Amino acid sequence: MKITLLGSGTSGGVPEIGCRCRVCTSTDPCDNRLRTSALIETEGKNILIDCGPDFRYQLLRNRVDRLDAVLLTHEHYDHTAGLDDLRPLCREKELDIYAEQNVIEALRCHIPYVFTAKGNKHLPHLAFHTINEEPFVIKDIKIMPIRLMHASLPILGYRMGNMAFLSDLKYIPEQEFTKLRKLDVLFIEALRKEWHISHETLEDALRNIEKIAPRQAYLIHMNHQMGLHAELEKGLPPGVSPGYDQLMIEL
């Protein structure tokens, strides 16, 4: 399995428009964060987790020209705005999109034309599949959904093999920790150091990492208030690193 972190930033990205802080003006490439997304390459298949507004550029710079499926964590714009840009990848046949029913209904309101695209070569041809907390299979690849709470909004993280990807969470329901045992790699949100109503802080993330005990954890969905990548990296405990765009891991 190969995992590419296509983006590691929050909804505003880093640098944030109009901001002149030392993170947003940093010349370190690790401080430039596109919206959070990941590409999983396993058993000859390409599976995308979330498809945000930076999707087109993310695939171009990684030279990705094929997807077999897209997993959506929730309906927020920074995780779904790139769905229209899937068009070049699904002209010949429909591309499978997996999401909870409430997410599909939200997309039906936001981009209704993708639900009536059959026969129109200028629109993305997407096949929506409703999922819940039960495990499911994509082309022989087992996917384990992880229930997360994004403030009061229930959303999903995903586990594939010994890798789990948990973005946009405020807390993990206690019963979900059993699904996260014996991980080699964990990607988990840490928005910033200060309290936030709907996102984990760095302290929250470190507490969950200690409880899950993966071999290696990477922080994702970070905003500019988290500070410089180089400084953050020095202050983290062993086995925990800040994620960054273009990070590639092979398991």
Salt bridges, closest charged atoms under 4 A:
GLU16 OE1 - HIS224 NE2 3.64
ASP50 OD2 - HIS79 ND1 2.61
ASP54 OD2 - ARG35 NE 2.64
ASP68 OD2 - ARG66 NH1 2.48
ASP78 OD2 - HIS79 NE2 3.17
ASP78 OD2 - HIS221 NE2 3.51
ASP84 OD2 - ARG87 NH2 3.01
GLU94 OE2 - LYS118 NZ 2.58
ASP96 OD1 - HIS129 NE2 2.75
GLU100 OE2 - ARG147 NH2 2.61
GLU105 OE1 - ARG108 NE 3.68
GLU133 OE2 - ARG147 NE 3.16
ASP168 OD2 - HIS74 NE2 3.23
ASP168 OD1 - HIS79 NE2 3.03
ASP168 OD2 - HIS150 NE2 3.44
ASP168 OD1 - HIS221 NE2 2.78
GLU174 OE2 - LYS211 NZ 2.73
GLU176 OE1 - LYS179 NZ 2.90
ASP184 OD1 - ARG215 NH1 3.38
GLU189 OE2 - HIS199 ND1 2.36
GLU189 OE2 - HIS221 ND1 2.99
GLU203 OE2 - ARG207 NH2 3.37
ASP204 OD1 - ARG207 NH1 3.18
GLU231 OE1 - ARG22 NH2 2.73
GLU233 OE1 - HIS229 NE2 3.87
ASP245 OD2 - ARG61 NH2 3.28
